Amino acid sequence: MFNKWTIAEKFSRSERIIIYQGDCLELLSAIPDESLQLIVTSPPYNIGKEYEKRLKLGNYLEQQAAVIRECARSLSPRGSICWQVGNYVDNGSIIPLDTVLYPIFTSLGLKMRNRIIWHFEHGLHCSRRFSGRYETIIWFTKSDNYVFNLDPVRVPQKYPGKKYFKGPKAGKYSCNPLGKNPGDLWIIPNVKSNHVEKTDHPCQFPVELIERLVLSMTCEDDWVFDPFLGTGTSIISAIRHNRRGAGAEILPQYIRLAGQRIEKELAGILRTRPMNRPVYDPRKAGNSLTVAPWVKAGNSDQPLLIKEKKRKYPGQ
């Protein structure tokens, strides 16, 4: 099936994969109303990365609003928009971008369904505030009649053997055998250093993060669109599950990377971290670096800064 798919440069309903080099507003202008089932992206955060020009926050929000308006126009009545963002940092003071983008979405009649917290363990180390280890995905729909497929994204039950202990179902298993709802806190490693998906892009989506959105919010043959495509992760997640993918990217080096990665996916040779793989635990894996060099051999516990004192309570 995949070997018949090709990458097009302009939008057409008959295509399956589209990479547009240029401004996303140009590509959006060619997309008919209510054509896209899922719009998912991680826009520039206006923090001065190599691929973005730092703007005043007000100007940045105006740019985002223009894109969001066009996305809302092209979104299917049963469709979803997922905007993944972090914080805008100004002289050490942070502004959570989801909080300032929220009014733009709601002003267009879109309804928030979840504020998903994406937690990861690696990132910049701060010295004057706690290091940031999460970003948010704000999920909006165009109507109350939206696509949401829970079964494909269920995760293993914590207590699969648990049973009802009273009532008409007493003695029967209380868990869904397909797994449980993953909730709105997602622990997925970000793409850093030795991650199998790492490219030269400094802020790259992990494929499994977008796969969960694609599987839960679209059906086969639906369009998945990313206005800030980067290295093509959104399209990869779409075509992996027999959806159509389209996106725009300005920088030629990322266009090339996206094309290369998508071609590898079509050939079945793109290496990615599998969905629902447990997060690596260095202690369980016996990694020697978990043993602090300043403690006795065989004792891998970090020294406590403050020793806990056993509290005594009345009557003890």
GUPA-271233 format. One record per residue (C-alpha): y, z, x. Coordinates in steps of 0.25 Angstrom, whole numbers, padded with zeros to 4 digits, always signed. Each point is the difference from the previous one (the first is absolute). Example, Ala and Ser with C-alpha at 12.3 -4.5 7.8 and 13.67 -1.06 7.14 Angstrom:
% residues 2
-0018+0031+0049
+0014-0002+0006
% end
This chain:
% residues 316
+0000+0000+0000
+0010+0004+0010
-0002-0012+0009
+0007-0008-0010
+0012+0008-0001
+0013-0004+0008
+0013+0006+0003
+0012-0007-0007
+0014+0002+0003
+0006-0002-0014
-0003+0007-0013
-0009-0007-0010
-0009+0006-0011
-0011-0009+0006
+0000+0006+0014
-0007+0013+0004
+0007+0004+0013
+0015-0002+0002
+0008+0004+0013
+0014-0003-0001
+0009+0000+0012
+0014+0005-0004
+0007+0009-0010
-0009+0006-0011
+0011-0003-0010
-0002-0015+0003
-0015+0001-0003
+0003+0009-0012
+0009-0011-0006
-0012-0010+0000
-0009+0010-0008
+0000-0001-0015
+0003+0012-0009
-0011+0010-0002
-0010-0007+0010
-0004+0011+0009
-0009+0011-0003
+0002+0009+0012
+0012+0001+0009
-0002+0009+0012
+0008+0002+0012
+0005+0009+0011
+0015-0005+0002
+0008+0002+0012
+0005+0015+0000
+0014-0003+0006
-0003+0009+0012
+0002-0011+0011
-0013-0005+0002
-0001-0013+0008
-0002-0009-0012
+0012+0006-0008
+0015+0001+0001
+0005+0014-0003
+0009+0001-0012
+0008+0010-0006
-0009+0007-0011
+0008-0006-0011
-0001-0014+0005
-0015+0002+0002
-0002+0004-0014
+0008-0012-0005
-0010-0009+0008
-0012+0007-0006
+0006+0000-0014
+0001-0016+0001
-0015-0001+0004
-0005+0010-0010
+0008-0007-0011
-0007-0013+0003
-0014+0007+0002
+0002+0006-0014
+0003-0014-0006
-0012-0006+0006
-0010+0012-0004
-0010-0002-0010
+0001+0009-0013
-0012+0007+0004
+0003+0000+0015
+0004+0011+0010
+0010+0001+0011
-0004+0010+0012
+0012+0002+0010
-0005+0008+0012
+0012+0007+0008
+0003+0011+0009
+0013+0007+0004
+0014-0005+0004
+0004+0008+0012
+0015+0002+0002
+0004+0009+0012
-0013+0009-0002
+0003+0001-0015
-0011-0007-0009
+0001-0007-0013
-0013-0003-0007
+0001-0014-0004
-0008+0001-0012
+0010+0009-0006
+0012-0010+0001
-0009-0012-0003
-0005+0007-0013
+0013-0003-0009
-0001-0015+0004
-0014-0001-0006
+0003+0008-0012
+0013-0008-0003
-0009-0012-0001
-0009+0006-0011
-0011+0003+0009
-0008+0013-0002
-0005+0008+0012
-0015+0004-0001
-0002+0007+0013
+0006+0005+0012
-0011-0002+0010
+0001+0008+0013
-0007-0007+0012
-0003+0010+0010
-0004-0003+0015
-0001+0008+0013
+0007-0008+0010
+0015-0004+0002
+0013+0004+0007
+0001+0014+0005
+0013+0007-0005
+0006+0012+0008
+0011+0004-0010
-0008-0001-0013
-0015-0001-0004
-0006-0013+0004
-0001-0010-0012
-0015-0003-0004
+0001-0006-0013
+0007-0012-0007
+0000-0003-0015
-0005-0011-0009
+0008-0001-0013
-0007-0007-0011
+0007-0006-0012
-0005-0008-0011
+0007-0010-0010
-0006+0005-0012
-0010+0011-0006
-0011-0011-0001
-0003-0001+0015
-0012-0003+0008
-0007+0012+0006
-0014-0001+0005
-0004+0014+0005
-0015-0002+0002
+0001-0010+0013
+0008+0011+0007
-0007+0013-0003
-0003+0009+0012
-0013+0009+0001
+0000+0012-0008
+0002+0014+0007
-0011+0006-0008
-0009-0011-0006
-0010+0010-0004
+0009+0008-0009
-0004+0002-0014
+0007+0005-0013
-0003+0015-0002
+0003+0001-0015
+0003-0008-0012
-0007-0012-0006
-0002-0006+0014
-0005+0013+0006
-0011-0004+0011
+0005-0014+0002
+0007-0006+0012
+0015+0001-0001
+0004-0010+0010
+0001-0015-0002
-0011-0006+0008
+0009-0011+0005
+0009+0010+0007
+0013+0007-0002
+0014-0005-0002
+0006+0000+0014
+0013+0007-0005
+0014-0002+0005
-0002+0005+0015
-0006-0010+0008
-0005+0003+0014
-0001-0013+0008
+0002-0002+0015
+0013-0008+0003
-0001-0012+0010
+0003+0006+0013
-0005-0002+0015
-0015-0001-0001
-0001-0004-0015
-0009-0012-0001
+0011-0007-0008
+0011+0002+0010
+0009-0012+0003
+0014-0001+0006
+0007+0004-0013
+0006+0014+0001
-0002+0004-0015
-0013-0007-0005
-0008+0003-0013
-0014+0005+0001
-0008-0010-0008
-0008+0011-0007
+0013+0005-0006
+0003-0013-0007
-0014-0002-0004
+0000+0012-0009
+0013-0005-0007
-0006-0014-0001
-0013+0004-0006
+0006+0010-0010
+0012-0008-0005
-0005-0015+0000
-0012-0008-0004
-0006-0012+0007
+0009-0012+0001
+0012+0008-0002
+0013-0002+0009
+0003+0011+0010
+0014-0002+0006
+0007+0007+0012
+0015-0004+0002
+0000+0006+0014
-0014-0005+0005
+0000+0005+0015
-0014-0003+0005
-0006-0004-0013
-0008+0012-0004
+0004-0001-0014
-0006-0015-0001
-0012+0005+0008
-0003+0011-0010
+0002-0010-0012
-0009-0011+0005
-0011+0010+0005
-0002+0003-0015
+0002-0014-0006
+0014+0001-0003
+0012-0010+0003
+0010+0005+0011
+0014-0004+0003
+0011+0005+0008
+0013-0002+0008
+0003+0003+0015
+0013-0003+0008
-0005+0002+0014
-0009-0012+0006
-0008+0010+0009
-0005+0007-0013
-0002-0013-0007
-0010-0004+0011
-0007+0014+0000
-0001-0001-0015
-0006-0014+0000
-0010+0004+0011
-0004+0013-0007
-0002-0008-0013
-0008-0011+0007
-0009+0011+0006
-0002+0006-0014
-0004-0013-0006
-0010-0002+0012
-0006+0014-0003
+0004+0005+0014
+0012+0009-0002
-0002+0014+0005
+0005+0010-0010
-0002+0015-0003
-0010+0001-0012
+0005+0006-0013
-0004+0015-0002
-0005+0002+0014
+0003+0015+0003
+0011+0003+0009
-0004+0002+0015
-0002+0014+0003
+0000+0002+0015
-0006+0014+0000
-0012-0005-0008
-0001-0012+0009
-0001+0009+0012
+0013-0006+0007
+0002+0008+0013
+0015-0001-0002
-0001+0010-0011
-0003+0011+0011
+0013+0006+0005
+0001+0000+0015
+0006+0014+0000
-0012+0007-0007
-0013+0004+0005
-0011-0011+0000
-0008+0000-0013
+0011+0005-0008
+0008-0011-0007
+0009+0008-0009
+0015-0002+0003
+0006+0014+0004
+0007+0006-0012
+0015+0003+0002
-0001+0012-0009
-0012+0008-0001
-0003+0003-0015
-0001+0015-0003
-0010+0005-0010
+0008+0005-0012
-0004+0013-0006
+0002+0002-0015
+0000+0012-0008
-0014+0005-0003
-0006-0006+0012
% end
